[in-house]
């Protein structure tokens, strides 16, 4: 494959996946906009308190989908068709197990989870309703994530994108219908969100009806090797997604103790914009994953390095555009989600947007490099990056900085964490590169 064809594949996969992931982020954008318009600051607070569980569900879906899809793609490139189908089969087994756990938690523990997430009496009922219905729809979210990743790795990124966009647009339309004409409140918001992956699955089902899929469910017992391989390869995207949830939970807790519900509502605005920003980088990383995996599996290291170079340059360009829009458009972005015109909310959100999103290029660097390590069968490096982002550095940094300058440093904890992690990620990449060169010389 020459450079021209590599760039063509890169452009095709990346552009389609970024568009698809941005459409997917409309799930939360639509909910936040319509809920804030109808239910005000309390609705926005309830929504933000429940978002960590949405990140947990979506992260689990990405873990199974990207972990399984990576293993599937590598096996296909090595002409190991039976092993590739075994990977798909075992990924389905995992979906069933995790879906059952989420549904069980939704049925019996949603109230306890709502309290744990910080919901007070003012917003408890709305938070609980949102959480319960969300977890009952977990089977649809997980199945949708799995099928989209496998379809993408099967050489059909356009269908994967079409399914994402169709599901997301339906969510926007249904959000409006359920919340305003039907007056269903917070239940209408999450019911619309829960129906969206079902609609997406219907779009993807055409691929199977027409028998174009190269992956198939086969009669086989669960294979420990495949199950562990899927989970190991998928840990990094899981932690990347769950990091958003951890940030929400942690910041909600800290902000509640500093300025109360108005601060949480302000962070809700930052959160929903952050989900869109992360979706762009996730789309970029998901776009390069199949073609890196294919070239790596085929032993073409030159193309693998070229694709990574394209990804990093694209990430830097996107970061410049994104931060410029957020920095100069902060008042407008805040006003969109501040239907009550709350001055205190506006002050917190505008300042927070400008500080929090200094993290853009560093978040992008960390996500792209983690995906590169997954795609080249170096999951340990990817897991190190994700653990540092989600737990090891972020948690102490948030508490340390918030104790110094309160809200100003709360907003700075995230970018400082991402800067430190990006330094570690680059050092891991250089170490991996050096080890590869030494292996080649031997």
C-alpha positions as a LaTeX table, in Angstrom:
\begin{tabular}{lrrr}
\hline
Residue & $x$ (\AA) & $y$ (\AA) & $z$ (\AA) \\
\hline
Unk1 & 0.00 & 0.00 & 0.00 \\
Unk2 & 1.59 & 3.34 & $-1.08$ \\
Unk3 & 1.33 & 6.68 & 0.76 \\
Unk4 & $-1.51$ & 7.88 & $-1.47$ \\
Unk5 & $-3.71$ & 4.89 & $-0.70$ \\
Unk6 & $-2.79$ & 5.11 & 3.02 \\
Unk7 & $-3.88$ & 8.75 & 3.11 \\
Unk8 & $-7.08$ & 7.90 & 1.23 \\
Unk9 & $-7.99$ & 5.20 & 3.75 \\
Unk10 & $-7.01$ & 7.47 & 6.63 \\
Unk11 & $-9.19$ & 10.32 & 5.34 \\
Unk12 & $-12.15$ & 8.00 & 4.73 \\
Unk13 & $-12.11$ & 6.23 & 8.09 \\
Unk14 & $-11.26$ & 9.27 & 10.20 \\
Unk15 & $-13.74$ & 11.68 & 8.62 \\
Unk16 & $-16.61$ & 9.19 & 8.84 \\
Unk17 & $-15.83$ & 8.26 & 12.42 \\
Unk18 & $-15.44$ & 11.84 & 13.63 \\
Unk19 & $-18.80$ & 12.72 & 12.07 \\
Unk20 & $-20.36$ & 9.62 & 13.59 \\
Unk21 & $-18.95$ & 10.27 & 17.06 \\
Unk22 & $-20.00$ & 13.93 & 16.96 \\
Unk23 & $-23.49$ & 12.78 & 16.04 \\
Unk24 & $-23.37$ & 10.29 & 18.91 \\
Unk25 & $-22.48$ & 13.09 & 21.32 \\
Unk26 & $-25.81$ & 14.69 & 20.37 \\
Unk27 & $-27.33$ & 12.17 & 22.80 \\
Unk28 & $-26.13$ & 14.29 & 25.70 \\
Unk29 & $-26.28$ & 17.64 & 23.90 \\
Unk30 & $-29.98$ & 17.19 & 23.12 \\
Unk31 & $-30.78$ & 16.00 & 26.63 \\
Unk32 & $-28.89$ & 18.90 & 28.20 \\
Unk33 & $-30.42$ & 21.57 & 25.96 \\
Unk34 & $-34.03$ & 20.43 & 26.23 \\
Unk35 & $-33.84$ & 19.57 & 29.94 \\
Unk36 & $-32.24$ & 22.93 & 30.79 \\
Unk37 & $-34.90$ & 24.71 & 28.72 \\
Unk38 & $-37.79$ & 22.86 & 30.36 \\
Unk39 & $-36.55$ & 22.05 & 33.88 \\
Unk40 & $-33.97$ & 24.78 & 34.50 \\
Unk41 & $-30.99$ & 24.61 & 36.84 \\
Unk42 & $-32.32$ & 21.66 & 38.87 \\
Unk43 & $-32.86$ & 19.59 & 35.73 \\
Unk44 & $-29.36$ & 20.42 & 34.53 \\
Unk45 & $-27.93$ & 19.44 & 37.93 \\
Unk46 & $-29.80$ & 16.11 & 37.97 \\
Unk47 & $-28.61$ & 15.34 & 34.45 \\
Unk48 & $-24.99$ & 16.08 & 35.31 \\
Unk49 & $-25.13$ & 13.92 & 38.44 \\
Unk50 & $-26.39$ & 10.97 & 36.36 \\
Unk51 & $-23.85$ & 11.37 & 33.51 \\
Unk52 & $-21.08$ & 9.28 & 35.15 \\
Unk53 & $-23.26$ & 6.18 & 34.81 \\
Unk54 & $-23.87$ & 6.96 & 31.14 \\
Unk55 & $-20.08$ & 7.14 & 30.73 \\
Unk56 & $-19.75$ & 3.80 & 32.52 \\
Unk57 & $-22.27$ & 2.13 & 30.19 \\
Unk58 & $-20.81$ & 3.70 & 27.06 \\
Unk59 & $-17.27$ & 2.90 & 28.22 \\
Unk60 & $-18.21$ & $-0.74$ & 28.73 \\
Unk61 & $-19.66$ & $-0.84$ & 25.21 \\
Unk62 & $-16.49$ & 0.67 & 23.78 \\
Unk63 & $-14.35$ & $-1.78$ & 25.75 \\
Unk64 & $-16.18$ & $-4.77$ & 24.27 \\
Unk65 & $-16.53$ & $-3.24$ & 20.80 \\
Unk66 & $-13.04$ & $-1.81$ & 20.31 \\
Unk67 & $-11.35$ & $-4.64$ & 22.20 \\
Unk68 & $-13.18$ & $-7.25$ & 20.14 \\
Unk69 & $-12.92$ & $-5.26$ & 16.92 \\
Unk70 & $-9.14$ & $-4.88$ & 17.27 \\
Unk71 & $-8.65$ & $-8.62$ & 17.82 \\
Unk72 & $-11.04$ & $-9.40$ & 14.97 \\
Unk73 & $-9.23$ & $-7.08$ & 12.54 \\
Unk74 & $-5.78$ & $-8.49$ & 13.39 \\
Unk75 & $-7.01$ & $-12.07$ & 12.94 \\
Unk76 & $-8.67$ & $-11.22$ & 9.62 \\
Unk77 & $-5.45$ & $-9.63$ & 8.32 \\
Unk78 & $-3.67$ & $-12.90$ & 9.18 \\
Unk79 & $-6.40$ & $-14.95$ & 7.41 \\
Unk80 & $-7.44$ & $-16.59$ & 10.70 \\
Unk81 & $-11.18$ & $-16.57$ & 9.90 \\
Unk82 & $-12.20$ & $-19.13$ & 12.53 \\
Unk83 & $-10.38$ & $-17.26$ & 15.28 \\
Unk84 & $-11.91$ & $-13.97$ & 14.10 \\
Unk85 & $-15.43$ & $-15.41$ & 14.41 \\
Unk86 & $-14.58$ & $-16.83$ & 17.81 \\
Unk87 & $-13.62$ & $-13.33$ & 18.94 \\
Unk88 & $-17.01$ & $-11.98$ & 17.80 \\
Unk89 & $-18.85$ & $-14.82$ & 19.57 \\
Unk90 & $-17.03$ & $-14.24$ & 22.83 \\
Unk91 & $-17.66$ & $-10.50$ & 22.59 \\
Unk92 & $-21.40$ & $-11.26$ & 22.45 \\
Unk93 & $-21.10$ & $-13.40$ & 25.57 \\
Unk94 & $-19.51$ & $-10.46$ & 27.36 \\
Unk95 & $-22.28$ & $-8.10$ & 26.20 \\
Unk96 & $-24.90$ & $-10.43$ & 27.72 \\
Unk97 & $-23.08$ & $-10.57$ & 31.07 \\
Unk98 & $-22.49$ & $-6.82$ & 31.41 \\
Unk99 & $-26.00$ & $-5.96$ & 30.18 \\
Unk100 & $-27.50$ & $-8.21$ & 32.85 \\
Unk101 & $-25.41$ & $-6.49$ & 35.55 \\
Unk102 & $-26.55$ & $-3.01$ & 34.50 \\
Unk103 & $-30.22$ & $-4.02$ & 34.30 \\
Unk104 & $-30.02$ & $-5.63$ & 37.75 \\
Unk105 & $-28.43$ & $-2.48$ & 39.18 \\
Unk106 & $-31.11$ & $-0.32$ & 37.55 \\
Unk107 & $-33.95$ & $-2.39$ & 38.98 \\
Unk108 & $-32.70$ & $-2.63$ & 42.55 \\
Unk109 & $-30.02$ & $-0.02$ & 43.25 \\
Unk110 & $-30.83$ & 3.16 & 41.29 \\
Unk111 & $-31.88$ & 5.08 & 44.42 \\
Unk112 & $-28.69$ & 4.18 & 46.27 \\
Unk113 & $-26.59$ & 5.14 & 43.23 \\
Unk114 & $-28.40$ & 8.49 & 42.95 \\
Unk115 & $-27.56$ & 9.29 & 46.58 \\
Unk116 & $-23.98$ & 8.13 & 46.09 \\
Unk117 & $-23.61$ & 10.48 & 43.11 \\
Unk118 & $-24.60$ & 13.41 & 45.33 \\
Unk119 & $-28.29$ & 13.96 & 44.58 \\
Unk120 & $-29.98$ & 15.95 & 47.38 \\
Unk121 & $-33.73$ & 16.07 & 48.02 \\
Unk122 & $-34.15$ & 18.87 & 45.46 \\
Unk123 & $-32.96$ & 16.79 & 42.51 \\
Unk124 & $-33.18$ & 13.22 & 43.83 \\
Unk125 & $-36.37$ & 12.16 & 42.03 \\
Unk126 & $-35.20$ & 13.41 & 38.63 \\
Unk127 & $-31.75$ & 11.86 & 39.05 \\
Unk128 & $-33.20$ & 8.51 & 40.11 \\
Unk129 & $-35.63$ & 8.34 & 37.17 \\
Unk130 & $-32.87$ & 9.16 & 34.69 \\
Unk131 & $-30.53$ & 6.55 & 36.16 \\
Unk132 & $-33.09$ & 3.74 & 36.39 \\
Unk133 & $-34.32$ & 4.06 & 32.80 \\
Unk134 & $-30.77$ & 4.48 & 31.47 \\
Unk135 & $-29.57$ & 1.25 & 33.06 \\
Unk136 & $-32.64$ & $-0.66$ & 31.84 \\
Unk137 & $-31.66$ & 0.35 & 28.29 \\
Unk138 & $-28.05$ & $-0.84$ & 28.82 \\
Unk139 & $-28.49$ & $-3.95$ & 26.58 \\
Unk140 & $-29.30$ & $-1.66$ & 23.64 \\
Unk141 & $-26.34$ & 0.68 & 24.33 \\
Unk142 & $-23.86$ & $-2.21$ & 24.62 \\
Unk143 & $-25.14$ & $-4.09$ & 21.56 \\
Unk144 & $-25.06$ & $-0.92$ & 19.48 \\
Unk145 & $-21.45$ & $-0.20$ & 20.46 \\
Unk146 & $-20.38$ & $-3.77$ & 19.70 \\
Unk147 & $-21.99$ & $-3.93$ & 16.27 \\
Unk148 & $-20.73$ & $-0.49$ & 15.22 \\
Unk149 & $-17.14$ & $-1.42$ & 16.07 \\
Unk150 & $-17.28$ & $-4.77$ & 14.28 \\
Unk151 & $-18.97$ & $-3.29$ & 11.20 \\
Unk152 & $-16.27$ & $-0.60$ & 11.10 \\
Unk153 & $-13.51$ & $-3.21$ & 11.38 \\
Unk154 & $-15.24$ & $-5.23$ & 8.68 \\
Unk155 & $-14.54$ & $-2.44$ & 6.19 \\
Unk156 & $-17.86$ & $-0.53$ & 6.38 \\
Unk157 & $-17.17$ & 2.73 & 8.24 \\
Unk158 & $-19.87$ & 4.51 & 6.24 \\
Unk159 & $-22.59$ & 2.20 & 7.56 \\
Unk160 & $-21.29$ & 2.59 & 11.11 \\
Unk161 & $-21.44$ & 6.38 & 10.70 \\
Unk162 & $-24.93$ & 6.24 & 9.18 \\
Unk163 & $-26.17$ & 4.20 & 12.14 \\
Unk164 & $-24.66$ & 6.67 & 14.63 \\
Unk165 & $-26.13$ & 9.69 & 12.87 \\
Unk166 & $-29.57$ & 8.12 & 12.45 \\
Unk167 & $-29.71$ & 7.14 & 16.10 \\
Unk168 & $-28.55$ & 10.55 & 17.27 \\
Unk169 & $-30.91$ & 12.54 & 15.07 \\
Unk170 & $-33.81$ & 10.39 & 16.22 \\
Unk171 & $-32.78$ & 11.18 & 19.79 \\
Unk172 & $-32.95$ & 14.92 & 19.11 \\
Unk173 & $-36.39$ & 14.66 & 17.53 \\
Unk174 & $-37.77$ & 12.34 & 20.21 \\
Unk175 & $-36.27$ & 14.51 & 22.97 \\
Unk176 & $-38.26$ & 17.48 & 21.75 \\
Unk177 & $-41.47$ & 15.47 & 21.30 \\
Unk178 & $-41.31$ & 13.73 & 24.68 \\
Unk179 & $-40.20$ & 16.77 & 26.73 \\
Unk180 & $-42.36$ & 19.52 & 25.20 \\
Unk181 & $-45.55$ & 18.32 & 23.41 \\
Unk182 & $-45.83$ & 15.18 & 25.58 \\
Unk183 & $-44.62$ & 16.98 & 28.74 \\
Unk184 & $-42.82$ & 13.82 & 29.98 \\
Unk185 & $-40.04$ & 15.72 & 31.78 \\
Unk186 & $-36.78$ & 13.96 & 32.67 \\
Unk187 & $-38.29$ & 10.58 & 31.83 \\
Unk188 & $-38.92$ & 11.76 & 28.27 \\
Unk189 & $-35.27$ & 12.80 & 27.94 \\
Unk190 & $-33.83$ & 9.44 & 28.93 \\
Unk191 & $-36.55$ & 7.47 & 27.11 \\
Unk192 & $-35.58$ & 9.23 & 23.87 \\
Unk193 & $-31.92$ & 8.53 & 24.57 \\
Unk194 & $-32.68$ & 4.85 & 25.24 \\
Unk195 & $-34.59$ & 4.44 & 21.97 \\
Unk196 & $-31.74$ & 5.94 & 19.91 \\
Unk197 & $-29.39$ & 2.89 & 20.04 \\
Unk198 & $-32.30$ & 0.62 & 19.13 \\
Unk199 & $-32.88$ & 2.70 & 15.99 \\
Unk200 & $-29.14$ & 2.56 & 15.28 \\
Unk201 & $-29.17$ & $-1.24$ & 15.60 \\
Unk202 & $-32.03$ & $-1.41$ & 13.10 \\
Unk203 & $-29.88$ & 0.51 & 10.60 \\
Unk204 & $-26.96$ & $-1.85$ & 11.20 \\
Unk205 & $-29.19$ & $-4.91$ & 10.81 \\
Unk206 & $-29.37$ & $-4.26$ & 7.04 \\
Unk207 & $-25.74$ & $-5.38$ & 6.89 \\
Unk208 & $-26.69$ & $-8.79$ & 8.23 \\
Unk209 & $-29.95$ & $-9.11$ & 6.30 \\
Unk210 & $-28.04$ & $-8.63$ & 3.04 \\
Unk211 & $-25.44$ & $-11.16$ & 4.29 \\
Unk212 & $-22.52$ & $-8.79$ & 3.70 \\
Unk213 & $-20.92$ & $-9.40$ & 7.09 \\
Unk214 & $-17.69$ & $-11.39$ & 7.31 \\
Unk215 & $-18.06$ & $-11.96$ & 11.07 \\
Unk216 & $-20.53$ & $-14.54$ & 12.37 \\
Unk217 & $-21.77$ & $-15.95$ & 15.64 \\
Unk218 & $-20.57$ & $-19.54$ & 15.90 \\
Unk219 & $-21.48$ & $-22.38$ & 18.25 \\
Unk220 & $-18.65$ & $-22.32$ & 20.76 \\
Unk221 & $-18.13$ & $-22.30$ & 24.50 \\
Unk222 & $-16.66$ & $-19.15$ & 26.05 \\
Unk223 & $-12.90$ & $-19.07$ & 25.49 \\
Unk224 & $-10.89$ & $-17.64$ & 28.38 \\
Unk225 & $-8.09$ & $-16.56$ & 26.05 \\
Unk226 & $-10.47$ & $-14.63$ & 23.78 \\
Unk227 & $-12.43$ & $-13.15$ & 26.68 \\
Unk228 & $-9.24$ & $-11.90$ & 28.35 \\
Unk229 & $-7.87$ & $-10.65$ & 25.01 \\
Unk230 & $-11.02$ & $-8.61$ & 24.33 \\
Unk231 & $-11.06$ & $-7.11$ & 27.82 \\
Unk232 & $-7.33$ & $-6.40$ & 27.80 \\
Unk233 & $-7.46$ & $-4.64$ & 24.42 \\
Unk234 & $-10.60$ & $-2.78$ & 25.42 \\
Unk235 & $-9.48$ & $-1.54$ & 28.84 \\
Unk236 & $-7.96$ & 1.65 & 27.43 \\
Unk237 & $-11.06$ & 2.91 & 25.57 \\
Unk238 & $-13.09$ & 1.90 & 28.63 \\
Unk239 & $-10.89$ & 3.97 & 30.91 \\
Unk240 & $-10.82$ & 6.83 & 28.40 \\
Unk241 & $-14.60$ & 7.00 & 28.56 \\
Unk242 & $-14.86$ & 6.31 & 32.26 \\
Unk243 & $-12.37$ & 9.12 & 32.88 \\
Unk244 & $-15.13$ & 11.51 & 31.80 \\
Unk245 & $-17.42$ & 9.88 & 34.34 \\
Unk246 & $-14.80$ & 10.05 & 37.09 \\
Unk247 & $-14.13$ & 13.71 & 36.31 \\
Unk248 & $-17.88$ & 14.41 & 36.55 \\
Unk249 & $-18.34$ & 12.52 & 39.81 \\
Unk250 & $-15.21$ & 13.97 & 41.41 \\
Unk251 & $-15.82$ & 17.54 & 40.29 \\
Unk252 & $-19.50$ & 17.35 & 41.24 \\
Unk253 & $-18.47$ & 16.28 & 44.75 \\
Unk254 & $-15.87$ & 19.04 & 45.10 \\
Unk255 & $-18.05$ & 21.76 & 43.55 \\
Unk256 & $-21.05$ & 20.83 & 45.72 \\
Unk257 & $-18.92$ & 21.48 & 48.78 \\
Unk258 & $-17.57$ & 24.79 & 47.44 \\
Unk259 & $-20.53$ & 26.57 & 45.80 \\
Unk260 & $-23.45$ & 24.10 & 45.71 \\
Unk261 & $-25.92$ & 23.15 & 42.96 \\
Unk262 & $-25.33$ & 26.26 & 40.80 \\
Unk263 & $-21.67$ & 25.28 & 40.45 \\
Unk264 & $-22.67$ & 21.74 & 39.49 \\
Unk265 & $-25.04$ & 23.16 & 36.87 \\
Unk266 & $-22.15$ & 25.28 & 35.50 \\
Unk267 & $-19.99$ & 22.19 & 35.36 \\
Unk268 & $-22.88$ & 20.48 & 33.56 \\
Unk269 & $-22.42$ & 22.94 & 30.69 \\
Unk270 & $-18.68$ & 22.24 & 30.61 \\
Unk271 & $-19.38$ & 18.50 & 30.79 \\
Unk272 & $-21.67$ & 18.36 & 27.80 \\
Unk273 & $-19.23$ & 20.38 & 25.67 \\
Unk274 & $-16.40$ & 18.17 & 26.92 \\
Unk275 & $-18.27$ & 15.07 & 25.75 \\
Unk276 & $-18.45$ & 16.56 & 22.24 \\
Unk277 & $-14.74$ & 17.43 & 22.30 \\
Unk278 & $-13.75$ & 13.96 & 23.50 \\
Unk279 & $-16.07$ & 12.50 & 20.84 \\
Unk280 & $-13.97$ & 14.23 & 18.16 \\
Unk281 & $-10.77$ & 12.64 & 19.48 \\
Unk282 & $-12.54$ & 9.31 & 19.95 \\
Unk283 & $-13.71$ & 9.47 & 16.34 \\
Unk284 & $-10.15$ & 10.16 & 15.23 \\
Unk285 & $-8.79$ & 7.24 & 17.26 \\
Unk286 & $-11.55$ & 4.85 & 16.19 \\
Unk287 & $-10.93$ & 5.87 & 12.60 \\
Unk288 & $-7.23$ & 4.97 & 12.70 \\
Unk289 & $-7.67$ & 1.79 & 14.77 \\
Unk290 & $-8.87$ & $-0.54$ & 11.97 \\
Unk291 & $-6.23$ & 0.56 & 9.46 \\
Unk292 & $-3.40$ & 0.49 & 12.02 \\
Unk293 & $-4.52$ & $-2.99$ & 13.15 \\
Unk294 & $-4.71$ & $-4.24$ & 9.55 \\
Unk295 & $-1.25$ & $-2.93$ & 8.63 \\
Unk296 & 0.25 & $-4.12$ & 11.90 \\
Unk297 & $-1.27$ & $-7.59$ & 11.44 \\
Unk298 & 0.13 & $-7.71$ & 7.91 \\
Unk299 & 3.61 & $-6.70$ & 9.16 \\
Unk300 & 3.65 & $-3.32$ & 7.39 \\
Unk301 & 5.35 & $-1.13$ & 10.00 \\
Unk302 & 6.03 & 1.74 & 7.57 \\
Unk303 & 2.32 & 2.30 & 6.92 \\
Unk304 & 1.58 & 1.98 & 10.63 \\
Unk305 & 3.98 & 4.84 & 11.42 \\
Unk306 & 2.60 & 6.95 & 8.56 \\
Unk307 & $-0.96$ & 6.57 & 9.82 \\
Unk308 & 0.10 & 7.61 & 13.33 \\
Unk309 & 1.83 & 10.71 & 11.91 \\
Unk310 & $-1.33$ & 11.67 & 10.02 \\
Unk311 & $-3.37$ & 11.15 & 13.20 \\
Unk312 & $-1.16$ & 13.39 & 15.34 \\
Unk313 & $-1.10$ & 16.22 & 12.81 \\
Unk314 & $-4.88$ & 16.01 & 12.44 \\
Unk315 & $-5.26$ & 16.03 & 16.24 \\
Unk316 & $-3.22$ & 19.22 & 16.58 \\
Unk317 & $-5.20$ & 21.01 & 13.86 \\
Unk318 & $-8.50$ & 19.99 & 15.41 \\
Unk319 & $-7.32$ & 21.08 & 18.87 \\
Unk320 & $-6.50$ & 24.57 & 17.62 \\
Unk321 & $-9.92$ & 24.93 & 16.00 \\
Unk322 & $-11.82$ & 23.54 & 19.00 \\
Unk323 & $-10.12$ & 25.71 & 21.62 \\
Unk324 & $-10.54$ & 28.86 & 19.51 \\
Unk325 & $-14.28$ & 28.21 & 19.22 \\
Unk326 & $-14.64$ & 27.55 & 22.95 \\
Unk327 & $-12.46$ & 30.49 & 24.10 \\
Unk328 & $-14.11$ & 33.13 & 21.95 \\
Unk329 & $-17.58$ & 31.57 & 22.03 \\
Unk330 & $-17.78$ & 30.85 & 25.78 \\
Unk331 & $-20.54$ & 33.44 & 26.51 \\
Unk332 & $-22.69$ & 32.15 & 23.64 \\
Unk333 & $-22.17$ & 28.49 & 24.58 \\
Unk334 & $-23.11$ & 29.26 & 28.18 \\
Unk335 & $-26.24$ & 31.17 & 27.20 \\
Unk336 & $-27.53$ & 28.22 & 25.14 \\
Unk337 & $-27.81$ & 26.09 & 28.30 \\
Unk338 & $-28.73$ & 28.91 & 30.72 \\
Unk339 & $-32.39$ & 29.45 & 29.87 \\
Unk340 & $-33.07$ & 31.10 & 33.25 \\
Unk341 & $-30.34$ & 33.72 & 32.68 \\
Unk342 & $-28.69$ & 32.84 & 36.00 \\
Unk343 & $-25.80$ & 35.34 & 36.38 \\
Unk344 & $-23.84$ & 33.24 & 38.89 \\
Unk345 & $-24.11$ & 30.19 & 36.64 \\
Unk346 & $-22.89$ & 32.25 & 33.67 \\
Unk347 & $-19.81$ & 33.57 & 35.51 \\
Unk348 & $-18.75$ & 30.10 & 36.67 \\
Unk349 & $-19.31$ & 28.47 & 33.27 \\
Unk350 & $-17.54$ & 31.09 & 31.10 \\
Unk351 & $-14.41$ & 31.09 & 33.26 \\
Unk352 & $-14.51$ & 27.31 & 33.52 \\
Unk353 & $-14.74$ & 26.81 & 29.76 \\
Unk354 & $-11.66$ & 28.91 & 29.09 \\
Unk355 & $-9.52$ & 27.13 & 31.69 \\
Unk356 & $-10.80$ & 23.56 & 31.42 \\
Unk357 & $-10.29$ & 23.24 & 27.66 \\
Unk358 & $-6.64$ & 24.24 & 27.70 \\
Unk359 & $-6.44$ & 20.44 & 27.93 \\
Unk360 & $-7.54$ & 19.91 & 24.30 \\
Unk361 & $-4.27$ & 18.96 & 22.52 \\
Unk362 & $-3.10$ & 16.88 & 25.48 \\
Unk363 & $-6.36$ & 14.92 & 25.68 \\
Unk364 & $-6.10$ & 14.26 & 21.94 \\
Unk365 & $-2.48$ & 13.13 & 22.23 \\
Unk366 & $-3.29$ & 10.71 & 25.04 \\
Unk367 & $-6.30$ & 9.17 & 23.29 \\
Unk368 & $-4.52$ & 8.74 & 19.95 \\
Unk369 & $-1.38$ & 7.19 & 21.47 \\
Unk370 & $-3.43$ & 4.85 & 23.67 \\
Unk371 & $-5.33$ & 3.63 & 20.59 \\
Unk372 & $-2.06$ & 3.20 & 18.70 \\
Unk373 & $-0.73$ & 0.95 & 21.47 \\
Unk374 & $-3.96$ & $-1.11$ & 21.47 \\
Unk375 & $-3.87$ & $-1.51$ & 17.70 \\
Unk376 & $-0.26$ & $-2.72$ & 17.78 \\
Unk377 & $-0.84$ & $-5.23$ & 20.60 \\
Unk378 & 0.78 & $-3.13$ & 23.35 \\
Unk379 & $-2.25$ & $-2.92$ & 25.68 \\
Unk380 & $-0.14$ & $-2.44$ & 28.82 \\
Unk381 & 1.14 & 0.93 & 27.59 \\
Unk382 & $-2.40$ & 1.99 & 26.72 \\
Unk383 & $-3.62$ & 0.91 & 30.16 \\
Unk384 & $-0.87$ & 2.93 & 31.86 \\
Unk385 & $-1.98$ & 6.06 & 30.01 \\
Unk386 & $-5.63$ & 5.47 & 30.85 \\
Unk387 & $-5.00$ & 4.67 & 34.53 \\
Unk388 & $-2.95$ & 7.84 & 34.95 \\
Unk389 & $-5.69$ & 9.92 & 33.31 \\
Unk390 & $-8.55$ & 8.39 & 35.26 \\
Unk391 & $-7.21$ & 7.66 & 38.72 \\
Unk392 & $-3.56$ & 7.98 & 39.64 \\
Unk393 & $-2.98$ & 11.65 & 38.81 \\
Unk394 & $-6.44$ & 13.16 & 38.37 \\
Unk395 & $-7.90$ & 12.38 & 41.81 \\
Unk396 & $-5.08$ & 13.80 & 43.98 \\
Unk397 & $-4.64$ & 16.72 & 41.57 \\
Unk398 & $-8.32$ & 17.69 & 41.84 \\
Unk399 & $-8.32$ & 17.69 & 45.65 \\
Unk400 & $-4.94$ & 19.41 & 45.89 \\
Unk401 & $-5.70$ & 22.26 & 43.50 \\
Unk402 & $-9.28$ & 22.82 & 44.74 \\
Unk403 & $-7.92$ & 23.33 & 48.26 \\
Unk404 & $-5.64$ & 26.13 & 47.04 \\
Unk405 & $-7.76$ & 28.47 & 44.92 \\
Unk406 & $-11.19$ & 26.85 & 45.08 \\
Unk407 & $-13.16$ & 27.05 & 41.79 \\
Unk408 & $-10.35$ & 28.48 & 39.65 \\
Unk409 & $-8.12$ & 25.51 & 40.41 \\
Unk410 & $-10.98$ & 23.03 & 40.08 \\
Unk411 & $-11.11$ & 23.97 & 36.39 \\
Unk412 & $-7.30$ & 23.66 & 36.13 \\
Unk413 & $-7.04$ & 20.15 & 37.60 \\
Unk414 & $-8.10$ & 18.45 & 34.37 \\
Unk415 & $-5.66$ & 20.20 & 31.97 \\
Unk416 & $-2.76$ & 19.83 & 34.43 \\
Unk417 & $-3.49$ & 16.09 & 34.65 \\
Unk418 & $-3.65$ & 15.69 & 30.86 \\
Unk419 & $-0.37$ & 17.60 & 30.38 \\
Unk420 & 1.45 & 15.30 & 32.82 \\
Unk421 & $-0.04$ & 12.17 & 31.24 \\
Unk422 & 0.85 & 13.31 & 27.71 \\
Unk423 & 4.52 & 13.59 & 28.76 \\
Unk424 & 4.38 & 10.00 & 30.07 \\
Unk425 & 2.58 & 8.83 & 26.89 \\
Unk426 & 5.26 & 10.34 & 24.63 \\
Unk427 & 8.01 & 8.73 & 26.73 \\
Unk428 & 6.25 & 5.35 & 26.41 \\
Unk429 & 6.02 & 5.83 & 22.65 \\
Unk430 & 9.73 & 6.66 & 22.38 \\
Unk431 & 10.59 & 3.62 & 24.50 \\
Unk432 & 8.44 & 1.40 & 22.29 \\
Unk433 & 10.07 & 2.86 & 19.19 \\
Unk434 & 13.54 & 2.24 & 20.58 \\
Unk435 & 12.67 & $-1.36$ & 21.50 \\
Unk436 & 11.28 & $-1.96$ & 17.99 \\
Unk437 & 14.48 & $-0.65$ & 16.38 \\
Unk438 & 16.64 & $-2.86$ & 18.59 \\
Unk439 & 14.49 & $-5.90$ & 17.74 \\
Unk440 & 14.85 & $-5.13$ & 14.02 \\
Unk441 & 18.63 & $-4.85$ & 14.28 \\
Unk442 & 18.81 & $-8.23$ & 16.01 \\
\hline
\end{tabular}
